[in-house]
Amino acid sequence: MGRPLWFVAGAGAGVYAAARARRAAESLTADGLRDRLRGWQLGARLFAEEVQQGRTERETQLREQLGLRPHGVPELTTSTHETKDPH
């Protein structure tokens, strides 16, 4: 029972190694490298869009917390300084 098990395990490892080698060889062709570069560019663009969206959301939150208008001028509806009676 031991030899057939090792035979099947070896055959499986050989098929797996051959498939990985074929995939690696295909990725090193001109088309494979071009596809990989396009994938990296797409990933970088999606990442940049996510960062921009997060930055915009956080800026909106901060502006609401600080009472700023969208164009950056503080609203004068509430007084930040209380007047003290000297007497």
N, C-alpha and C positions, 0 to 999 in steps of 0.2 A: 504494500500500500504506500510506502514511502517514495518509491521511484516515480510512479505516475503523478504524485502530488508535486514533486520537484520538477518534473517535466512540464506540467501545466503552469507552474509558477514561472519557470524560465521562459516558456513560450509567451506568457502574458507580459513579462518584463521586456522581452524582445520586441513585441508588437508596440508596446508603449514607447520604448526608446526610438523605434523607427518613426512613429507618428510625430514625436517631439522633434526629431532631427529634420523631418520633412517640413514641419511648420517653421523651424528656425531657418532653414534654407530658403523657404519662400519669403520670409520676412526680410531677408538680406538682398532680395532682388530690387530692381529700380521701382517697380510697382509697389512692392512691400514697404520700402523705405518712404515712398511718397505717401502711402496710406498712413503710415505711422506718424509722419510729420503733420499731415492734415488732422489726425486725431489729437495730437498735442496742441495744435493751433486752436482747434475747437474747444478743447478742455481749458486752455488759457483764456479764451474769449468768454466762456461760460463762467469761469472763476472771476474774471474782471467784472462781469455784469452782476454777479452775486455780491461782490464787494461794494460796487457802486450802489446797488439797491440797499444794502445794509447801512452804508454811510448816509444815504438820503433819509432812511427811516430814523436813524439815530439823530441826525441833525434836526428833523422835525420834532422828535421827542424833546430834545434840548431846548429848542425854540419855544415849545409849549411850556416847558418847566420854567424858563426864564422870562416868559411873557414878551417874547420878541415877535415882531411881525415877520412875514416871510422875506421881506426885502432887507431885514436887519435893523430896522429902527425900533428902539424900545417903545412900548406903549406907555403913555403917561396917565393911564386911568387910575392907578393906585399910587399912593405916595410911599416912597421908600424911606424918607426921612421924616420923623415926627418932629414937630416944632415943640421946643421945650419952653415953658414959661419960666423966665429968670426969677420970678418972685415966688 
